Amino acid sequence: SNAGVKQFAISETQKFGHMTYFFNGNNSGQFASETWKEIPSDICPFEQAPRMKADEITDETVRAIESGEYRFIRLNYPNGDMVGHTGVFAAVKVAVEAVDEGLGRLMAAVQKAEGILVCSADHGNSDDMCEVDKRTGELKLDDEGRYLPKTAHSLNPVPAVIYDPSNAANARSAQLKDPGIANLAATCITLLGFIPPKDYTPSLVQVGPDS
């Protein structure tokens, strides 16, 4: 960034552009303070390898945390989205478990580093795996009585979790009326100790001594 904050961006091929090009405002250029890491995705249907590269992403991210080199690390686990699109429930279960395991390892590394972890998503998918009749509210069935798999993004509210085990930021909820994913940029900037630009949607948290 222009502020010189050392950053580490990582995902596998499926979401690597989201963590780099899109994250930087559709700018293909890399800031001098950034390190990018792309894990090559498997070349097969997602349901055949539902763990995808969650383990490798976690391994690299834990190493980056433990190095102490970076103030800001961003990553994307594609599993819930990409495997969710297949509609194969057994594969989705494995995909979600892989991400859950990875998050557990990241939480342990963040706790050891006395850092802060922000976890969210831009939409759901694996959380809603069956088609629903909008008129009756009942699950839809095929001609053989099996549930119809849903392969589209869900419209369920997406949680945002801020994990600060050492209370490094002394963060408190800003009690926003209609919070959303647009607030996460200012939230991360605030947690890093900077003041967000005035045209950003506000931070989800307030930091520093209690007023």
Order of alpha helices (4+ residues) and beta strands (2+ residues): beta-alpha-beta-alpha-beta-alpha-alpha-beta-beta-beta-alpha-beta
